[in-house]
């Protein structure tokens, strides 16, 4: 069998072209509705592709169980201001490592603290900013007297995308 170099090059080129075409087809995604924000979870090992259409109708879900990342080491826990602060009612969890999680439509969405936007005023008010997955959460909190390192807080959780935002009244505990 006589094989010349141009035949080998042609076969390699064909295989390479088919591979590129296949990779292109399997990795492309196109969102035709620009009003939707696609939320991808890259902090945790879970896959979360949640499309948020309108934040005005968004309700944060309660956690069935506390994710391992937030079980130990302090942080903050919040729930709606209209419900009792209890482990089964948490809607926002954070830890002292600068990570947070919320749950929307059954999907856990992990966020990172934007410490450059943290503010603390002398009158016991503070603002924290959390970002990730196309979302920004701004916590505007009033810190009340606490016991040892834990303080009761209340305030507003603002959930924002580039095109929409909503405010939720919250209360909970923070550990410093």
C-alpha positions, 0 to 999 in steps of 0.5 A, a space after each residue: 500500500 502506497 500512502 503519500 503525505 498529501 493523503 495523510 494531511 487530507 485525512 488529518 484535516 477532515 478529522 480535525 474539521 469534524 472534531 471542531 464542528 462537533 465541539 462547536 455544536 455541543 458547546 453553543 447555547 443561545 438565549 433568544 429571550 434577552 429578558 432572562 438572566 441565566 444563572 450558572 453555579 460555578 462555586 459549588 460542584 452542583 450544576 445550576 442552570 436557572 433562568 430568572 425572568 422577573 425578580 418581582 415574582 421571585 420568592 427565595 426558597 427555604 433550605 431543606 438542610 444546611 449545605 455543608 459549607 455553611 454548617 460550621 464556623 459562623 456567618 449569618 442566617 436570615 429569613 423573611 421578617 414575617 416568620 420565626 427565625 428557625 433552621 427550617 426557615 432560612 433563606 440566606 446563609 453566609 459563612 466567614 469565608 466570604 461565601 453565601 447561598 440562596 435558593 430559588 425554585 429549588 436551585 442553590 445559588 452560591 455567591 461571593 462577598 464583594 468586600 470592597 462594597 462593605 460599609 459599616 456606620 457608627 449607628 449600627 447599620 451596615 451594608 454587605 454586597 454578594 455577587 455571582 451568577 448574574 445576581 447581586 444581593 445587597 444586604 442593608 442591615 441594622 445590628 442590634 445588641 447581641 450575646 457574645 459574638 452573635 447579634 440579632 439583625 434586621 433589614 432589607 435584602 435587595 436582589 438585583 440583575 442588570 434589568 430588574 430588582 426586588 426588595 425583601 424584608 429580612 431578619 436573622 443572626 450574624 456572627 462576628 
